[in-house]
């Protein structure tokens, strides 16, 4: 019998894989997620960085998405600064945010393209903030957030009225252009959407289903899942 690993064990596996990327190619371009799913992975990255003295100084970091019209403390830039960039002592010049770079896709391309992008999945099938329906041909763009995404993220805001309705996100093509993709899904509430996304037809109503088109997708879950 194969026992599913715990969220903590899986998060550590992802952390090890991200660190291997940097050890093998120190100037890698990394696409980084926010939200609840990667928090444990970031803790393991910090711990492994201390233990192994990992040098992140040549790596370039790209946030996957960002809210529009929100204050600094709620921004994904702040999330990444506090959970990743600060603790890993990464210089500000190596950290990019889709809100402050006019052509995010050109910037990524001109630096050689994303080497590894880590993703979570929303219960409505979104990846980054590519909400259903999303065109396969999308690059970085602005989006209206769905009610289900706003509900899911309500807990991070003091009141429902200040949950942003808009965001900017890497598009499907931006994500599919990444040489490696890691998709993480934790909790039984993510199992059904992951099954539909990766085993059902490719469907603009399930943006994560486009990941079936990527040749180098690695899936990490804390429940039993195989393709
Ligand atoms: P979560 O969000 O990690 O907070 O569950 C995942 C996502 O929306 O991509």
Boltz pocket constraint, residues with backbone or C-beta under 6 A from the ligand:
constraints:
  - pocket:
      binder: B
      contacts: [[A, 34], [A, 35], [A, 36], [A, 37], [A, 38], [A, 119], [A, 120], [A, 121], [A, 122], [A, 123], [A, 126], [A, 127], [A, 128]]
      max_distance: 6.0
